Amino acid sequence: MICGLSGDLAIPAQQVVELLRALPKEWQEWADRDDNRLDPVTTAVLADLVRQLADQIDLACIEIASTA
């Protein structure tokens, strides 16, 4: 679970990671279309950063689960 700073909001980490992995795929599809103004290089860099964030969350959850 990922909690907000106040501790009120809790979201399953798996859902957050799934969303973070889905966004770059959609961005890439948009960037590949001819009728957009997205810069392919910028889109790829942002997509990579979001994938890295998803990986970091996965690793943090694995670490928490393995020490519990």
PyMOL Python script that loads the backbone (N, CA, C, O; Angstrom):
from pymol import cmd

cmd.read_pdbstr("""\
ATOM      1  N   MET A   1       0.834  -1.176   0.000  1.00  0.00           N
ATOM      2  CA  MET A   1       0.000   0.000   0.000  1.00  0.00           C
ATOM      3  C   MET A   1       0.881   1.241   0.000  1.00  0.00           C
ATOM      4  O   MET A   1       1.927   1.283   0.647  1.00  0.00           O
ATOM      5  N   ILE A   2       0.443   2.231  -0.726  1.00  0.00           N
ATOM      6  CA  ILE A   2       1.117   3.524  -0.743  1.00  0.00           C
ATOM      7  C   ILE A   2       0.190   4.502  -0.045  1.00  0.00           C
ATOM      8  O   ILE A   2      -0.953   4.692  -0.460  1.00  0.00           O
ATOM      9  N   CYS A   3       0.688   5.123   1.021  1.00  0.00           N
ATOM     10  CA  CYS A   3      -0.121   6.051   1.803  1.00  0.00           C
ATOM     11  C   CYS A   3       0.285   7.485   1.511  1.00  0.00           C
ATOM     12  O   CYS A   3       1.432   7.770   1.166  1.00  0.00           O
ATOM     13  N   GLY A   4      -0.681   8.380   1.656  1.00  0.00           N
ATOM     14  CA  GLY A   4      -0.401   9.795   1.510  1.00  0.00           C
ATOM     15  C   GLY A   4       0.422  10.288   2.683  1.00  0.00           C
ATOM     16  O   GLY A   4       0.601   9.570   3.667  1.00  0.00           O
ATOM     17  N   LEU A   5       0.921  11.503   2.586  1.00  0.00           N
ATOM     18  CA  LEU A   5       1.758  12.056   3.649  1.00  0.00           C
ATOM     19  C   LEU A   5       1.024  12.124   4.975  1.00  0.00           C
ATOM     20  O   LEU A   5       1.635  11.967   6.032  1.00  0.00           O
ATOM     21  N   SER A   6      -0.282  12.357   4.931  1.00  0.00           N
ATOM     22  CA  SER A   6      -1.060  12.424   6.164  1.00  0.00           C
ATOM     23  C   SER A   6      -1.442  11.043   6.665  1.00  0.00           C
ATOM     24  O   SER A   6      -1.947  10.903   7.779  1.00  0.00           O
ATOM     25  N   GLY A   7      -1.205  10.014   5.845  1.00  0.00           N
ATOM     26  CA  GLY A   7      -1.546   8.653   6.226  1.00  0.00           C
ATOM     27  C   GLY A   7      -2.979   8.279   5.919  1.00  0.00           C
ATOM     28  O   GLY A   7      -3.396   7.154   6.193  1.00  0.00           O
ATOM     29  N   ASP A   8      -3.754   9.213   5.346  1.00  0.00           N
ATOM     30  CA  ASP A   8      -5.171   8.958   5.104  1.00  0.00           C
ATOM     31  C   ASP A   8      -5.434   8.086   3.884  1.00  0.00           C
ATOM     32  O   ASP A   8      -6.223   7.144   3.951  1.00  0.00           O
ATOM     33  N   LEU A   9      -4.793   8.388   2.796  1.00  0.00           N
ATOM     34  CA  LEU A   9      -5.070   7.733   1.530  1.00  0.00           C
ATOM     35  C   LEU A   9      -4.157   6.532   1.359  1.00  0.00           C
ATOM     36  O   LEU A   9      -2.942   6.628   1.536  1.00  0.00           O
ATOM     37  N   ALA A  10      -4.748   5.409   1.017  1.00  0.00           N
ATOM     38  CA  ALA A  10      -3.949   4.214   0.759  1.00  0.00           C
ATOM     39  C   ALA A  10      -4.354   3.635  -0.589  1.00  0.00           C
ATOM     40  O   ALA A  10      -5.534   3.407  -0.854  1.00  0.00           O
ATOM     41  N   ILE A  11      -3.372   3.406  -1.424  1.00  0.00           N
ATOM     42  CA  ILE A  11      -3.591   2.844  -2.755  1.00  0.00           C
ATOM     43  C   ILE A  11      -2.697   1.616  -2.872  1.00  0.00           C
ATOM     44  O   ILE A  11      -1.514   1.683  -2.537  1.00  0.00           O
ATOM     45  N   PRO A  12      -3.242   0.495  -3.343  1.00  0.00           N
ATOM     46  CA  PRO A  12      -2.376  -0.669  -3.534  1.00  0.00           C
ATOM     47  C   PRO A  12      -1.225  -0.338  -4.485  1.00  0.00           C
ATOM     48  O   PRO A  12      -1.438   0.185  -5.578  1.00  0.00           O
ATOM     49  N   ALA A  13      -0.029  -0.646  -4.059  1.00  0.00           N
ATOM     50  CA  ALA A  13       1.162  -0.333  -4.857  1.00  0.00           C
ATOM     51  C   ALA A  13       1.095  -0.976  -6.233  1.00  0.00           C
ATOM     52  O   ALA A  13       1.568  -0.402  -7.213  1.00  0.00           O
ATOM     53  N   GLN A  14       0.508  -2.167  -6.311  1.00  0.00           N
ATOM     54  CA  GLN A  14       0.404  -2.847  -7.602  1.00  0.00           C
ATOM     55  C   GLN A  14      -0.394  -2.011  -8.602  1.00  0.00           C
ATOM     56  O   GLN A  14      -0.048  -1.960  -9.782  1.00  0.00           O
ATOM     57  N   GLN A  15      -1.459  -1.356  -8.138  1.00  0.00           N
ATOM     58  CA  GLN A  15      -2.256  -0.516  -9.033  1.00  0.00           C
ATOM     59  C   GLN A  15      -1.461   0.698  -9.497  1.00  0.00           C
ATOM     60  O   GLN A  15      -1.550   1.099 -10.657  1.00  0.00           O
ATOM     61  N   VAL A  16      -0.691   1.274  -8.598  1.00  0.00           N
ATOM     62  CA  VAL A  16       0.134   2.431  -8.958  1.00  0.00           C
ATOM     63  C   VAL A  16       1.171   2.024 -10.001  1.00  0.00           C
ATOM     64  O   VAL A  16       1.374   2.725 -10.992  1.00  0.00           O
ATOM     65  N   VAL A  17       1.821   0.895  -9.771  1.00  0.00           N
ATOM     66  CA  VAL A  17       2.851   0.419 -10.700  1.00  0.00           C
ATOM     67  C   VAL A  17       2.234   0.089 -12.058  1.00  0.00           C
ATOM     68  O   VAL A  17       2.813   0.409 -13.096  1.00  0.00           O
ATOM     69  N   GLU A  18       1.064  -0.548 -12.055  1.00  0.00           N
ATOM     70  CA  GLU A  18       0.399  -0.864 -13.324  1.00  0.00           C
ATOM     71  C   GLU A  18       0.083   0.410 -14.103  1.00  0.00           C
ATOM     72  O   GLU A  18       0.266   0.456 -15.319  1.00  0.00           O
ATOM     73  N   LEU A  19      -0.388   1.437 -13.411  1.00  0.00           N
ATOM     74  CA  LEU A  19      -0.676   2.709 -14.067  1.00  0.00           C
ATOM     75  C   LEU A  19       0.602   3.333 -14.621  1.00  0.00           C
ATOM     76  O   LEU A  19       0.625   3.816 -15.753  1.00  0.00           O
ATOM     77  N   LEU A  20       1.657   3.319 -13.821  1.00  0.00           N
ATOM     78  CA  LEU A  20       2.925   3.901 -14.261  1.00  0.00           C
ATOM     79  C   LEU A  20       3.515   3.149 -15.452  1.00  0.00           C
ATOM     80  O   LEU A  20       4.214   3.743 -16.273  1.00  0.00           O
ATOM     81  N   ARG A  21       3.246   1.872 -15.552  1.00  0.00           N
ATOM     82  CA  ARG A  21       3.738   1.106 -16.705  1.00  0.00           C
ATOM     83  C   ARG A  21       2.847   1.309 -17.937  1.00  0.00           C
ATOM     84  O   ARG A  21       3.324   1.199 -19.066  1.00  0.00           O
ATOM     85  N   ALA A  22       1.574   1.599 -17.730  1.00  0.00           N
ATOM     86  CA  ALA A  22       0.650   1.793 -18.855  1.00  0.00           C
ATOM     87  C   ALA A  22       0.825   3.168 -19.507  1.00  0.00           C
ATOM     88  O   ALA A  22       0.702   3.294 -20.725  1.00  0.00           O
ATOM     89  N   LEU A  23       1.107   4.185 -18.712  1.00  0.00           N
ATOM     90  CA  LEU A  23       1.229   5.539 -19.254  1.00  0.00           C
ATOM     91  C   LEU A  23       2.278   5.660 -20.360  1.00  0.00           C
ATOM     92  O   LEU A  23       1.972   6.216 -21.414  1.00  0.00           O
ATOM     93  N   PRO A  24       3.492   5.167 -20.166  1.00  0.00           N
ATOM     94  CA  PRO A  24       4.494   5.302 -21.231  1.00  0.00           C
ATOM     95  C   PRO A  24       4.079   4.622 -22.536  1.00  0.00           C
ATOM     96  O   PRO A  24       4.407   5.103 -23.621  1.00  0.00           O
ATOM     97  N   LYS A  25       3.365   3.515 -22.432  1.00  0.00           N
ATOM     98  CA  LYS A  25       2.900   2.829 -23.642  1.00  0.00           C
ATOM     99  C   LYS A  25       1.948   3.728 -24.426  1.00  0.00           C
ATOM    100  O   LYS A  25       2.037   3.834 -25.649  1.00  0.00           O
ATOM    101  N   GLU A  26       1.032   4.375 -23.698  1.00  0.00           N
ATOM    102  CA  GLU A  26       0.095   5.283 -24.372  1.00  0.00           C
ATOM    103  C   GLU A  26       0.820   6.486 -24.951  1.00  0.00           C
ATOM    104  O   GLU A  26       0.533   6.906 -26.072  1.00  0.00           O
ATOM    105  N   TRP A  27       1.753   7.041 -24.198  1.00  0.00           N
ATOM    106  CA  TRP A  27       2.511   8.191 -24.700  1.00  0.00           C
ATOM    107  C   TRP A  27       3.232   7.839 -25.990  1.00  0.00           C
ATOM    108  O   TRP A  27       3.258   8.628 -26.934  1.00  0.00           O
ATOM    109  N   GLN A  28       3.821   6.637 -26.023  1.00  0.00           N
ATOM    110  CA  GLN A  28       4.552   6.227 -27.220  1.00  0.00           C
ATOM    111  C   GLN A  28       3.605   6.080 -28.407  1.00  0.00           C
ATOM    112  O   GLN A  28       3.944   6.452 -29.530  1.00  0.00           O
ATOM    113  N   GLU A  29       2.414   5.534 -28.150  1.00  0.00           N
ATOM    114  CA  GLU A  29       1.420   5.427 -29.227  1.00  0.00           C
ATOM    115  C   GLU A  29       1.051   6.810 -29.748  1.00  0.00           C
ATOM    116  O   GLU A  29       0.930   7.008 -30.957  1.00  0.00           O
ATOM    117  N   TRP A  30       0.874   7.761 -28.847  1.00  0.00           N
ATOM    118  CA  TRP A  30       0.538   9.129 -29.262  1.00  0.00           C
ATOM    119  C   TRP A  30       1.696   9.737 -30.054  1.00  0.00           C
ATOM    120  O   TRP A  30       1.484  10.388 -31.077  1.00  0.00           O
ATOM    121  N   ALA A  31       2.915   9.520 -29.577  1.00  0.00           N
ATOM    122  CA  ALA A  31       4.086  10.101 -30.241  1.00  0.00           C
ATOM    123  C   ALA A  31       4.278   9.526 -31.646  1.00  0.00           C
ATOM    124  O   ALA A  31       4.808  10.200 -32.530  1.00  0.00           O
ATOM    125  N   ASP A  32       3.851   8.294 -31.845  1.00  0.00           N
ATOM    126  CA  ASP A  32       4.004   7.645 -33.149  1.00  0.00           C
ATOM    127  C   ASP A  32       2.977   8.120 -34.172  1.00  0.00           C
ATOM    128  O   ASP A  32       3.135   7.874 -35.368  1.00  0.00           O
ATOM    129  N   ARG A  33       1.936   8.792 -33.716  1.00  0.00           N
ATOM    130  CA  ARG A  33       0.905   9.280 -34.642  1.00  0.00           C
ATOM    131  C   ARG A  33       1.407  10.519 -35.380  1.00  0.00           C
ATOM    132  O   ARG A  33       2.193  11.306 -34.851  1.00  0.00           O
ATOM    133  N   ASP A  34       0.938  10.667 -36.598  1.00  0.00           N
ATOM    134  CA  ASP A  34       1.344  11.813 -37.420  1.00  0.00           C
ATOM    135  C   ASP A  34       0.632  13.105 -37.038  1.00  0.00           C
ATOM    136  O   ASP A  34       1.127  14.193 -37.335  1.00  0.00           O
ATOM    137  N   ASP A  35      -0.525  12.998 -36.383  1.00  0.00           N
ATOM    138  CA  ASP A  35      -1.350  14.176 -36.113  1.00  0.00           C
ATOM    139  C   ASP A  35      -1.137  14.749 -34.707  1.00  0.00           C
ATOM    140  O   ASP A  35      -2.075  15.276 -34.109  1.00  0.00           O
ATOM    141  N   ASN A  36       0.064  14.652 -34.185  1.00  0.00           N
ATOM    142  CA  ASN A  36       0.328  15.203 -32.855  1.00  0.00           C
ATOM    143  C   ASN A  36       1.508  16.153 -32.914  1.00  0.00           C
ATOM    144  O   ASN A  36       2.178  16.287 -33.938  1.00  0.00           O
ATOM    145  N   ARG A  37       1.738  16.798 -31.805  1.00  0.00           N
ATOM    146  CA  ARG A  37       2.872  17.726 -31.716  1.00  0.00           C
ATOM    147  C   ARG A  37       3.866  17.278 -30.655  1.00  0.00           C
ATOM    148  O   ARG A  37       4.670  18.073 -30.168  1.00  0.00           O
ATOM    149  N   LEU A  38       3.806  16.012 -30.305  1.00  0.00           N
ATOM    150  CA  LEU A  38       4.720  15.498 -29.296  1.00  0.00           C
ATOM    151  C   LEU A  38       6.102  15.279 -29.899  1.00  0.00           C
ATOM    152  O   LEU A  38       6.242  14.760 -31.007  1.00  0.00           O
ATOM    153  N   ASP A  39       7.102  15.681 -29.154  1.00  0.00           N
ATOM    154  CA  ASP A  39       8.476  15.433 -29.574  1.00  0.00           C
ATOM    155  C   ASP A  39       8.829  13.997 -29.193  1.00  0.00           C
ATOM    156  O   ASP A  39       8.779  13.654 -28.012  1.00  0.00           O
ATOM    157  N   PRO A  40       9.181  13.158 -30.148  1.00  0.00           N
ATOM    158  CA  PRO A  40       9.453  11.754 -29.846  1.00  0.00           C
ATOM    159  C   PRO A  40      10.591  11.546 -28.845  1.00  0.00           C
ATOM    160  O   PRO A  40      10.530  10.636 -28.019  1.00  0.00           O
ATOM    161  N   VAL A  41      11.607  12.369 -28.914  1.00  0.00           N
ATOM    162  CA  VAL A  41      12.739  12.219 -27.993  1.00  0.00           C
ATOM    163  C   VAL A  41      12.305  12.551 -26.567  1.00  0.00           C
ATOM    164  O   VAL A  41      12.609  11.808 -25.634  1.00  0.00           O
ATOM    165  N   THR A  42      11.598  13.657 -26.401  1.00  0.00           N
ATOM    166  CA  THR A  42      11.116  14.049 -25.076  1.00  0.00           C
ATOM    167  C   THR A  42      10.155  13.007 -24.527  1.00  0.00           C
ATOM    168  O   THR A  42      10.224  12.646 -23.351  1.00  0.00           O
ATOM    169  N   THR A  43       9.263  12.526 -25.377  1.00  0.00           N
ATOM    170  CA  THR A  43       8.309  11.502 -24.958  1.00  0.00           C
ATOM    171  C   THR A  43       9.037  10.249 -24.488  1.00  0.00           C
ATOM    172  O   THR A  43       8.668   9.665 -23.469  1.00  0.00           O
ATOM    173  N   ALA A  44      10.056   9.834 -25.211  1.00  0.00           N
ATOM    174  CA  ALA A  44      10.817   8.639 -24.837  1.00  0.00           C
ATOM    175  C   ALA A  44      11.545   8.828 -23.510  1.00  0.00           C
ATOM    176  O   ALA A  44      11.592   7.911 -22.690  1.00  0.00           O
ATOM    177  N   VAL A  45      12.109  10.010 -23.297  1.00  0.00           N
ATOM    178  CA  VAL A  45      12.820  10.285 -22.042  1.00  0.00           C
ATOM    179  C   VAL A  45      11.848  10.264 -20.866  1.00  0.00           C
ATOM    180  O   VAL A  45      12.132   9.651 -19.837  1.00  0.00           O
ATOM    181  N   LEU A  46      10.716  10.924 -21.013  1.00  0.00           N
ATOM    182  CA  LEU A  46       9.721  10.931 -19.941  1.00  0.00           C
ATOM    183  C   LEU A  46       9.189   9.529 -19.676  1.00  0.00           C
ATOM    184  O   LEU A  46       9.000   9.140 -18.524  1.00  0.00           O
ATOM    185  N   ALA A  47       8.948   8.775 -20.737  1.00  0.00           N
ATOM    186  CA  ALA A  47       8.465   7.401 -20.581  1.00  0.00           C
ATOM    187  C   ALA A  47       9.480   6.569 -19.803  1.00  0.00           C
ATOM    188  O   ALA A  47       9.103   5.783 -18.934  1.00  0.00           O
ATOM    189  N   ASP A  48      10.749   6.737 -20.107  1.00  0.00           N
ATOM    190  CA  ASP A  48      11.791   5.996 -19.404  1.00  0.00           C
ATOM    191  C   ASP A  48      11.833   6.368 -17.927  1.00  0.00           C
ATOM    192  O   ASP A  48      12.004   5.496 -17.075  1.00  0.00           O
ATOM    193  N   LEU A  49      11.681   7.641 -17.618  1.00  0.00           N
ATOM    194  CA  LEU A  49      11.674   8.078 -16.217  1.00  0.00           C
ATOM    195  C   LEU A  49      10.494   7.484 -15.454  1.00  0.00           C
ATOM    196  O   LEU A  49      10.638   7.085 -14.299  1.00  0.00           O
ATOM    197  N   VAL A  50       9.343   7.425 -16.090  1.00  0.00           N
ATOM    198  CA  VAL A  50       8.162   6.852 -15.431  1.00  0.00           C
ATOM    199  C   VAL A  50       8.359   5.348 -15.220  1.00  0.00           C
ATOM    200  O   VAL A  50       7.970   4.812 -14.182  1.00  0.00           O
ATOM    201  N   ARG A  51       8.953   4.676 -16.187  1.00  0.00           N
ATOM    202  CA  ARG A  51       9.248   3.240 -16.020  1.00  0.00           C
ATOM    203  C   ARG A  51      10.228   3.025 -14.863  1.00  0.00           C
ATOM    204  O   ARG A  51      10.076   2.084 -14.085  1.00  0.00           O
ATOM    205  N   GLN A  52      11.228   3.894 -14.753  1.00  0.00           N
ATOM    206  CA  GLN A  52      12.189   3.791 -13.650  1.00  0.00           C
ATOM    207  C   GLN A  52      11.497   3.991 -12.308  1.00  0.00           C
ATOM    208  O   GLN A  52      11.815   3.304 -11.338  1.00  0.00           O
ATOM    209  N   LEU A  53      10.559   4.918 -12.246  1.00  0.00           N
ATOM    210  CA  LEU A  53       9.804   5.135 -11.015  1.00  0.00           C
ATOM    211  C   LEU A  53       9.015   3.884 -10.652  1.00  0.00           C
ATOM    212  O   LEU A  53       8.990   3.487  -9.487  1.00  0.00           O
ATOM    213  N   ALA A  54       8.375   3.263 -11.629  1.00  0.00           N
ATOM    214  CA  ALA A  54       7.639   2.020 -11.382  1.00  0.00           C
ATOM    215  C   ALA A  54       8.581   0.937 -10.855  1.00  0.00           C
ATOM    216  O   ALA A  54       8.230   0.201  -9.933  1.00  0.00           O
ATOM    217  N   ASP A  55       9.760   0.843 -11.433  1.00  0.00           N
ATOM    218  CA  ASP A  55      10.752  -0.134 -10.968  1.00  0.00           C
ATOM    219  C   ASP A  55      11.164   0.142  -9.524  1.00  0.00           C
ATOM    220  O   ASP A  55      11.304  -0.788  -8.730  1.00  0.00           O
ATOM    221  N   GLN A  56      11.357   1.413  -9.182  1.00  0.00           N
ATOM    222  CA  GLN A  56      11.751   1.776  -7.818  1.00  0.00           C
ATOM    223  C   GLN A  56      10.663   1.407  -6.819  1.00  0.00           C
ATOM    224  O   GLN A  56      10.958   0.916  -5.729  1.00  0.00           O
ATOM    225  N   ILE A  57       9.414   1.640  -7.185  1.00  0.00           N
ATOM    226  CA  ILE A  57       8.304   1.269  -6.298  1.00  0.00           C
ATOM    227  C   ILE A  57       8.264  -0.242  -6.126  1.00  0.00           C
ATOM    228  O   ILE A  57       8.091  -0.737  -5.013  1.00  0.00           O
ATOM    229  N   ASP A  58       8.425  -0.979  -7.227  1.00  0.00           N
ATOM    230  CA  ASP A  58       8.472  -2.444  -7.145  1.00  0.00           C
ATOM    231  C   ASP A  58       9.564  -2.901  -6.190  1.00  0.00           C
ATOM    232  O   ASP A  58       9.323  -3.736  -5.318  1.00  0.00           O
ATOM    233  N   LEU A  59      10.758  -2.358  -6.351  1.00  0.00           N
ATOM    234  CA  LEU A  59      11.875  -2.759  -5.497  1.00  0.00           C
ATOM    235  C   LEU A  59      11.624  -2.416  -4.036  1.00  0.00           C
ATOM    236  O   LEU A  59      11.943  -3.207  -3.148  1.00  0.00           O
ATOM    237  N   ALA A  60      11.058  -1.249  -3.783  1.00  0.00           N
ATOM    238  CA  ALA A  60      10.761  -0.853  -2.403  1.00  0.00           C
ATOM    239  C   ALA A  60       9.747  -1.801  -1.778  1.00  0.00           C
ATOM    240  O   ALA A  60       9.874  -2.166  -0.609  1.00  0.00           O
ATOM    241  N   CYS A  61       8.747  -2.198  -2.547  1.00  0.00           N
ATOM    242  CA  CYS A  61       7.731  -3.122  -2.027  1.00  0.00           C
ATOM    243  C   CYS A  61       8.320  -4.504  -1.775  1.00  0.00           C
ATOM    244  O   CYS A  61       7.980  -5.158  -0.789  1.00  0.00           O
ATOM    245  N   ILE A  62       9.197  -4.946  -2.658  1.00  0.00           N
ATOM    246  CA  ILE A  62       9.862  -6.239  -2.456  1.00  0.00           C
ATOM    247  C   ILE A  62      10.714  -6.192  -1.194  1.00  0.00           C
ATOM    248  O   ILE A  62      10.728  -7.141  -0.410  1.00  0.00           O
ATOM    249  N   GLU A  63      11.421  -5.090  -1.003  1.00  0.00           N
ATOM    250  CA  GLU A  63      12.260  -4.948   0.194  1.00  0.00           C
ATOM    251  C   GLU A  63      11.415  -4.961   1.459  1.00  0.00           C
ATOM    252  O   GLU A  63      11.768  -5.620   2.437  1.00  0.00           O
ATOM    253  N   ILE A  64      10.314  -4.244   1.444  1.00  0.00           N
ATOM    254  CA  ILE A  64       9.428  -4.208   2.616  1.00  0.00           C
ATOM    255  C   ILE A  64       8.868  -5.596   2.891  1.00  0.00           C
ATOM    256  O   ILE A  64       8.836  -6.039   4.039  1.00  0.00           O
ATOM    257  N   ALA A  65       8.426  -6.282   1.841  1.00  0.00           N
ATOM    258  CA  ALA A  65       7.836  -7.611   2.007  1.00  0.00           C
ATOM    259  C   ALA A  65       8.864  -8.631   2.498  1.00  0.00           C
ATOM    260  O   ALA A  65       8.523  -9.537   3.258  1.00  0.00           O
ATOM    261  N   SER A  66      10.102  -8.491   2.074  1.00  0.00           N
ATOM    262  CA  SER A  66      11.120  -9.472   2.455  1.00  0.00           C
ATOM    263  C   SER A  66      11.632  -9.254   3.875  1.00  0.00           C
ATOM    264  O   SER A  66      12.197 -10.170   4.472  1.00  0.00           O
ATOM    265  N   THR A  67      11.444  -8.058   4.422  1.00  0.00           N
ATOM    266  CA  THR A  67      11.899  -7.796   5.790  1.00  0.00           C
ATOM    267  C   THR A  67      10.768  -7.919   6.799  1.00  0.00           C
ATOM    268  O   THR A  67      10.996  -7.821   8.004  1.00  0.00           O
ATOM    269  N   ALA A  68       9.559  -8.131   6.318  1.00  0.00           N
ATOM    270  CA  ALA A  68       8.406  -8.233   7.237  1.00  0.00           C
ATOM    271  C   ALA A  68       8.289  -9.621   7.803  1.00  0.00           C
ATOM    272  O   ALA A  68       7.382  -9.892   8.591  1.00  0.00           O
TER     273      ALA A  68
END
""", "prot")
cmd.dss("prot")
cmd.show_as("cartoon", "prot")
cmd.util.cbc("prot")
cmd.orient("prot")
